[in-house]
Amino acid sequence: MKAKKPTEKTTRKRYSDEFKDQALKRAERDGVALVAQDLGIAETQIYAWRRKRQIEGAVTETERLKEAEVARLKRDLARLEEENTFLKKASAYFAARQSK
C-alpha cells in the first residue's frame, strides 16, 4: 500500500475591485491574453470579471430606468392632484352661483 501524502489546503487569491477595474481597462487596451500573462492569472478569470461587470451594469441601468419612471409618475400624480383640487373649488363656486 502507498502512504497518503498530506494534502495542503490552498486558498483562493482575492483581488480588490480596484485591481479588477485596472485589469479590465488594460485588457480592453492591450488584449486579454497579454494582460492575463503579465498579471499571472487565467484569461478565463478576466473574462469572468468582464461578464460580471456587464451584468452589474445592466442591472443598474434597469434600476435607473425604473427610478426615472417612478419620478415621472410622482410628478404626474402631483399635477393631477392639483388639477383635482382646482376642479373641486371651481365646482363648489359654480354650484353656489347657481343656487342664488
Secondary structure, DSSP 4 states (H G I P E B T S, - for coil): -PPPPPPPPP------HHHHHHHHHHHHHH-HHHHHHHHT--HHHHHHHHHHHHHHHHHHHHHHHHHHHHHHHHHHHHHHHHHHHHHHHHHHHHHHHHH-
